Amino acid sequence: MKYKILLIEDDKHFGYVLKSFLDTKGYDVEWCEDGEIALEKYKQNPSYHLMLVDIMMPKKDGITLVKEIRAINPSIPIIFITAKSQHEDILTGYEVGADDYVIKPFSIDILLARMQVLLNRVYPKHEVTKLEAGNSILDINRNLLILNKKEEIRLSPIELEILKTFFLNVNKITSKNELLMHLYGDADYFKSRTLDVYITKIRKWIRQDPYLELISMPRQGYKFISLK
């Protein structure tokens, strides 16, 4: 599924950069520069899957916009992206119906992870039971990695989730921060080192399949490559 995102941001440079980045990640993003236009867009086409909303905007501010959107659709995921960082501002954001509140400046990886958590919760995907890459199979129901379709390796829940992420993103770069947020909901130093240990272990398994390779991409993450 290609998720449709409604981005409301009055800063032209930031809006352009964020829209462009989300487009490269496979999202279908429509960008509005004020709340009035965004409300009309939503009324015309209420099929958006998620909204990213700035608060301080001309014509109609983000708080007012979200109140009006919530009157139309109580369930669409909404994330405030704003420089307003006071305790009262954050509480107000949640009170009017936001699902999350991200303070500028923020890490784009953190925003992506939070978006994906909400999208997965509201639009659950059909659960796949087996994934294939190279000459190997990931059996999700049985917690097994079957190398070269014969050697079975029993996986811990974390190992299974890491491999599932790689098998679902074959030949693509998986951000380390995204992976940490998916696994732990946190990307601190200690979680990062724990992930490094798992990656080392998984890489040893992967090397047994001549059609698979797991490489580290400096400052980017990991690329799980299938040659078959």
N, C-alpha and C positions, 0 to 999 in steps of 0.2 A: 504494500500500500504506500502511495506517495502522499504524505501528510500535507494538508493545506494550512498554512500559517498566516494569520493576519497580524502584521507588525505595525504598531502605531508609534511613531517617533518623529519629533519635529526637527531634530538636529540632522540636517541634510547629509553631512559627512558621515556621522555615525550610522544613520539609517541605511545609507548606501553600502557601507562596509559590512554591516550586520546582515543585510539582505543578501549581498553577494556571497558571503561566507555560508549562510544557510542554504543558498541555492546549490553550492558545490557539495553540500552534504546530502543532497537529494530531496530537500524540502521544496514545496511549491509555495513561495512567499509572495504575498501582496503587501505592499508598503503604503501606508497613509501618513500624511504629515500633520494631521490634526484630528481631534476626536469627533468632530461633526461629520467629516468625510468618512471616517471609519464606521460610524454608526449607520450611515446610509449604505455603505458597502455591505455591512453585515445584514441589514434588512433585505437588501437585494439578493444576497447569496449567503444564507445561513449555514453553509456546509463546511465552514472552516473547522479544523480539528483542534486548533489551539490559538490563543492570542497572546502576543507580547506587547505590553502597554507601558508607555512612559507616563509619568504623572503630570509633570509641568509642561503643559501645551497650550497654545492659543485656542480661542473659540470654545473648546470644550476640554476640560482637564481630564486626566485619566481616571480619577476617582468618580467623577460624574458619569463618565462613559461606562465604567464597569458596573455601576449601579443600574444603568439603563440596559446594558447587555444582560445582566443577571435577571432582569424582569422578563426578558424574552427567552433566555436559555439558562437555566440554573446549573447545567452540568458541563458546559464547555470549559476545558482547562484554561486558566488565565494566569499569566505570570507578569507581575509588575517588574519593569527594568527602569530604575530611577536613581538619581543622586540623593534623593531625600532619605536620610539615614537615621533620623531621630526615632527614639523608641515609640513616640506617639504616631509618627508617620507610618511605621511598620504595622502597628496595631490597627490603624485606620484601614490600611490596605487589606488586611485579612478580614476586617469587619465588613467591608463592602463586598467581599466575595472572592478575593484573589486566592488562588491555590498555592502560590509561592511568591516570594518577594526577593528580588536580586538587586543588590546595591552596586551602582556604578562607582568606580571602574570595577569590572569583574572579569574573571577568566572565562573565555568563550567555551572551554571544555566543561567548566562547571555548569554553565547555562545549558549546553547541549545535554549533559547528563540529567539535569533537572527536567528539561523538556521531555526526554525519553521516558523517565520514570512516570510522568503524568500521562503521556500517550499510551504507554503499556498498560497502565491501570484502567484507563477509560476505554481503550480500544484493544482488548486482549487479542492476541493472534492465535490462530489455530495451532495447537501444540504439535510440533514435529517430533517424532519418536526416534528417527534415525537420520544421521547426516553422513555424507560421504565426501572425501577429499583424497586425492592421490590414490593410493591403493588400500586405504583404511576406512573404517566405519566408526562413527561415534554412536553408540547405542544409549540413548538418553534414559530410557525406562530402566535399563539394567545397570546404569552407571559404569559402562565399559567402553574402553578404547580398544578396538580390534585392529591391531596392526597387520598390514598385509593380508587382511581378511582371515587370519588364523590365530595370532597371538593375542590373548585377552588380558587387558590390564584393568584391574579394579580401581575406580576413581573415587576420591573424596568429593564431597559436594563442591568445594572451591575449585578443585581440578576440573570437575565436570563443567562448571560455569565458565571457566577460562577457555576450555577447549570448545565449548558450544559457541562462545563469542568468535573464536577463530574460524571454526567451520562455517559459521554464518556469514563470515566476511573474508572468504577466500580471495587471495590476490589483492586485498585492500589493506590500507594502513589502519590499524586499531590504535587509537590514542591511549597512552598509558593512564592518563588522568581519567578518561572515560571508563576504562576497565576498572580502575580503583573505585570509582564512585559506584559502578554497577555492583561490585563485589562487597564493598564495605560501607558505602555511603560516605566515604572519607578518603582524602588523598594525602594524608600526612606522611612524614618521613618513615615512621615505623611500618605503616601499611605498605609503603612503597618497597621497603627492603624485604618484607614478607613476600610480596608479589615476585620480586627478583628470584627468591628461592624456588617458588613454584615454576617460574619460567625456565630456570636451569633444569629442573627435573623433567618438565614437559619436552624441552628441546632434545634431551637424551632419548626420549621415546620416539619423537618425530624422526630423528636421524635413522631409525631402523627402516623407515619407508623410503625407498629411493626416489619416490615421486613427490615427497613433501619436504619443505624447508621452512623454518621459522627464523626470521632474521630481525635483529633490533635496528630500528631507524633512529639515529641520534636526534634527540629533542623532539621526536615525533611519536614513537611508540613501537609497534611491532607489525611485521608483515608476514602473514601465513600464506606461503606460496604452494600451489598445486601445479605440478608439471604434467598432469594428465587430464 
